[in-house]
Amino acid sequence: MTQPLRTVGVVGAGSIGATVCVDFVVHGFRVVVVDVSETALAETRELLREVNRFLPAVRPGLTRLGKQEAQDRLVTSTELAALAECEFVVENVSEKWEVKRDLYRELDRILPEGVGIGVNTSSIPIGRLAAETGRAGVIVGIHFMNPSYLKDAVEVMRGDDTSDKCLDHVQELLSLLGKQAVVVGDFPGFVSNRISHLFFNEAIRVVQDQGVEPAVVDDIFKKCFGHTMGPLETADLIGLETVLLTLENLRESYGDDRYHGCALLREMVASGRLGRKSGQGFYHYHGTSSVAITAGV
Ligand SMILES: NC(=O)c1ccc[n+]([C@@H]2O[C@H](COP(=O)([O-])OP(=O)(O)OC[C@H]3O[C@@H](n4cnc5c(N)ncnc54)[C@H](O)[C@@H]3O)[C@@H](O)[C@H]2O)c1
């Protein structure tokens, strides 16, 4: 008899959450995804269709699922109650503290005892969210990289109360996604974003103050340093409002003005130029391609 598929939950199907859903599905899981936006849920289905088509060609060991089989493995809902059957839940809602805080209180009421939550955050300490629940032992940070289905490693943040059992569970799930977990402690921004958001902000300042073209800034990182993507392409991919929220959280946490989001970043967020998700950021986007903007960023 075939084993039933393991079911994980995902809350928040935006820039990163949609890619996490798809990653779990193509690696053999059933996924229940909850978002307040029907549009986000429909876009996640579309992303699954696309990724299921091309990913097996670039990721050895993955088999393309039948179209219907792939869609059947993804259950979408706008109700958190749909998560009650999941063995583990990955949370990827907004980086705003109040939004996450309210959600954790709600999840703690809905999820069966012992079900763990992976906090996919850019800057919020895991312990701070764990304290909003009665299950601190099974709250752990999982900072997925974007897009999740193309990345081989994730940063895992262990809170003071995170149990060994919970950490083992997460490492097992991640290994089934073909990912290595790099475990770090629990401090705002962790290792990755405490550093990366300083250079994102500084890269934006170079465009703002020196008038350097975004593509030139990114070329320095790609061609000279050998990075796969430049800082401005990466910021566009993350979403500029998430970058700004992360900088604000880090500035508040460390009381350090180095994290003050620069004027150009604020202006772009205020005018809705959010990067890839809005079709315009430091580059123009048409579908999955990008065209460098040479003026007027
Ligand atoms: N964007 C990235 O590359 C990236 C990478 C790693 C971690 N993160 C973190 O992941 C989280 C999400 O970031 P994002 O960029 O995907 O944001 P996003 O704004 O693109 O997506 C957030 C999604 O959550 C949904 N949502 C908001 N409140 C909700 C609620 N109460 N219940 C259910 N759904 C809700 C929204 O409708 C939206 O679809 C943030 O904490 C961010 O810091 C983002």
The ligand as an SDF file (V2000), in Angstrom:
LIG
                    3D

 44 48  0  0  0  0  0  0  0  0999 V2000
   10.6470   38.3000    0.0330 N   0  0  0  0  0  0  0  0  0  0  0  0
   11.6840   37.5400    0.3500 C   0  0  0  0  0  0  0  0  0  0  0  0
   12.5550   37.2660   -0.4930 O   0  0  0  0  0  0  0  0  0  0  0  0
   11.8250   36.9780    1.7460 C   0  0  0  0  0  0  0  0  0  0  0  0
   12.8550   36.0640    2.0150 C   0  0  0  0  0  0  0  0  0  0  0  0
   12.9410   35.4930    3.2940 C   0  0  0  0  0  0  0  0  0  0  0  0
   12.0380   35.8580    4.2740 C   0  0  0  0  0  0  0  0  0  0  0  0
   11.0640   36.7690    3.9900 N   0  0  0  0  0  0  0  0  0  0  0  0
   10.0990   37.0790    5.0550 C   0  0  0  0  0  0  0  0  0  0  0  0
    8.9100   36.3740    4.7280 O   0  0  0  0  0  0  0  0  0  0  0  0
    7.7760   37.1440    5.1250 C   0  0  0  0  0  0  0  0  0  0  0  0
    6.9200   37.4380    3.9020 C   0  0  0  0  0  0  0  0  0  0  0  0
    7.6310   38.2700    3.0180 O   0  0  0  0  0  0  0  0  0  0  0  0
    7.1460   38.5280    1.5100 P   0  0  0  0  0  0  0  0  0  0  0  0
    8.1830   39.3550    0.8810 O   0  0  0  0  0  0  0  0  0  0  0  0
    6.7500   37.2510    0.8730 O   0  0  0  0  0  0  0  0  0  0  0  0
    5.8400   39.4220    1.7790 O   0  0  0  0  0  0  0  0  0  0  0  0
    4.6220   39.6620    0.7980 P   0  0  0  0  0  0  0  0  0  0  0  0
    4.0060   40.9300    1.2450 O   0  0  0  0  0  0  0  0  0  0  0  0
    5.0410   39.5220   -0.6210 O   0  0  0  0  0  0  0  0  0  0  0  0
    3.6290   38.4380    1.1120 O   0  0  0  0  0  0  0  0  0  0  0  0
    2.9620   38.3000    2.3370 C   0  0  0  0  0  0  0  0  0  0  0  0
    1.6960   37.4760    2.0920 C   0  0  0  0  0  0  0  0  0  0  0  0
    1.0690   37.2290    3.3520 O   0  0  0  0  0  0  0  0  0  0  0  0
   -0.3280   37.4260    3.2210 C   0  0  0  0  0  0  0  0  0  0  0  0
   -0.8510   37.7530    4.5430 N   0  0  0  0  0  0  0  0  0  0  0  0
   -0.6900   38.8930    5.2560 C   0  0  0  0  0  0  0  0  0  0  0  0
   -1.2770   38.7800    6.4590 N   0  0  0  0  0  0  0  0  0  0  0  0
   -1.8130   37.5420    6.5120 C   0  0  0  0  0  0  0  0  0  0  0  0
   -2.5300   36.8290    7.5160 C   0  0  0  0  0  0  0  0  0  0  0  0
   -2.8130   37.3800    8.6980 N   0  0  0  0  0  0  0  0  0  0  0  0
   -2.9490   35.5770    7.2390 N   0  0  0  0  0  0  0  0  0  0  0  0
   -2.6720   35.0000    6.0380 C   0  0  0  0  0  0  0  0  0  0  0  0
   -1.9800   35.6350    5.0520 N   0  0  0  0  0  0  0  0  0  0  0  0
   -1.5530   36.8810    5.3020 C   0  0  0  0  0  0  0  0  0  0  0  0
   -0.4630   38.5430    2.1890 C   0  0  0  0  0  0  0  0  0  0  0  0
   -1.7410   38.5330    1.5740 O   0  0  0  0  0  0  0  0  0  0  0  0
    0.6620   38.2090    1.2180 C   0  0  0  0  0  0  0  0  0  0  0  0
    0.2330   37.3550    0.1760 O   0  0  0  0  0  0  0  0  0  0  0  0
    8.3190   38.4100    5.7930 C   0  0  0  0  0  0  0  0  0  0  0  0
    8.4070   38.2130    7.1670 O   0  0  0  0  0  0  0  0  0  0  0  0
    9.6980   38.5400    5.1600 C   0  0  0  0  0  0  0  0  0  0  0  0
   10.5770   39.2650    5.9590 O   0  0  0  0  0  0  0  0  0  0  0  0
   10.9230   37.3310    2.7510 C   0  0  0  0  0  0  0  0  0  0  0  0
  1  2  1  0
  2  3  2  0
  2  4  1  0
  4  5  1  0
  4 44  2  0
  5  6  2  0
  6  7  1  0
  7  8  2  0
  8  9  1  0
  8 44  1  0
  9 10  1  0
  9 42  1  0
 10 11  1  0
 11 12  1  0
 11 40  1  0
 12 13  1  0
 13 14  1  0
 14 15  2  0
 14 16  1  0
 14 17  1  0
 17 18  1  0
 18 19  2  0
 18 20  1  0
 18 21  1  0
 21 22  1  0
 22 23  1  0
 23 24  1  0
 23 38  1  0
 24 25  1  0
 25 26  1  0
 25 36  1  0
 26 27  1  0
 26 35  1  0
 27 28  2  0
 28 29  1  0
 29 30  1  0
 29 35  2  0
 30 31  1  0
 30 32  2  0
 32 33  1  0
 33 34  2  0
 34 35  1  0
 36 37  1  0
 36 38  1  0
 38 39  1  0
 40 41  1  0
 40 42  1  0
 42 43  1  0
M  CHG  2   8   1  16  -1
M  END
$$$$
